Amino acid sequence: MTFWQLGLHLFNFLLPALALAIFLPLAGGWVMGPGRTSLGRRMGVHVLSGLAVLVTGLWLHGQDGKMSTYIALLLVAATVEWLLQRGWASK
């Protein structure tokens, strides 16, 4: 495996977490209004939590791309956004 192929594999492994980290804070701000946490910080938290879920799924299943990992990624990302937007204190 060349260095280029390794980079593509790592990028494709991280792409679901990166996509959620970009779009979910924007959607959360649109649905719940502007939060007290900055957009950049929310994106950073989403990247770290998404990466943790993907690595945990890889460790548990022994391979990436399992649907249960992607479901866990979506649930964790939505919960993190709710917590960062302080959803329990919504109007």
MOBELQUI-V886593 format. One record per residue. N is the residue number from 1. D_LAST is the distance of its C-alpha to the last C-alpha in whole Angstrom. Layout:
((N | D_LAST) (N | D_LAST))
This chain:
((1 | 53) (2 | 53) (3 | 51) (4 | 49) (5 | 49) (6 | 47) (7 | 45) (8 | 44) (9 | 43) (10 | 41) (11 | 39) (12 | 39) (13 | 38) (14 | 35) (15 | 34) (16 | 31) (17 | 29) (18 | 30) (19 | 28) (20 | 25) (21 | 25) (22 | 25) (23 | 23) (24 | 20) (25 | 19) (26 | 19) (27 | 18) (28 | 15) (29 | 14) (30 | 15) (31 | 12) (32 | 9) (33 | 10) (34 | 13) (35 | 13) (36 | 15) (37 | 17) (38 | 20) (39 | 21) (40 | 24) (41 | 23) (42 | 21) (43 | 24) (44 | 26) (45 | 24) (46 | 24) (47 | 28) (48 | 29) (49 | 27) (50 | 28) (51 | 32) (52 | 31) (53 | 31) (54 | 33) (55 | 36) (56 | 35) (57 | 36) (58 | 39) (59 | 40) (60 | 39) (61 | 41) (62 | 43) (63 | 42) (64 | 39) (65 | 38) (66 | 37) (67 | 34) (68 | 33) (69 | 33) (70 | 31) (71 | 28) (72 | 28) (73 | 27) (74 | 24) (75 | 23) (76 | 23) (77 | 22) (78 | 19) (79 | 18) (80 | 19) (81 | 16) (82 | 14) (83 | 15) (84 | 15) (85 | 12) (86 | 11) (87 | 9) (88 | 9) (89 | 7) (90 | 4) (91 | 0))
